[in-house]
Amino acid sequence: MPAGLIAHLVAVIALAIIVNLANATTILEGILLGLIFSIGFIGAIVAGELVWEKIPFKLFLIRLGDQILTLCLAGAILALWR
C-alpha cells in the first residue's frame, strides 16, 4: 500500500507540473490533460503488461479505466486550484 500511494503521489505531482506548464485553468482543460497523461504515460506502461505479462484484456481495461478516472479528476482539481 505505501508503495502504491507514493507512486500515485508522484504521478499527481507530474500532472500538476503539466497543468501548470499548459496554463490550464478550467475543469475541461484539466480533464483533457489528465486524459492525455493517463493514456500517454500510464496506458503505455499497462499496455506492456498486456503484451508481455499476458494479463486479460478486461483487466487491462479496468486498470487503465481506473487511472483515467483518477487522473482526469486530479487534472480538473489541479486546474481549478491553480
Number of C-alpha atoms within 10 A of each C-alpha: 6 7 8 9 10 11 12 15 12 12 18 19 14 13 22 22 13 18 23 14 9 13 13 22 18 17 18 15 19 28 25 18 24 28 20 16 22 24 19 11 12 17 20 13 13 19 18 13 14 17 11 9 10 11 14 11 12 10 12 18 15 11 14 20 15 13 20 21 15 17 27 25 17 21 30 22 17 25 23 15 10 12
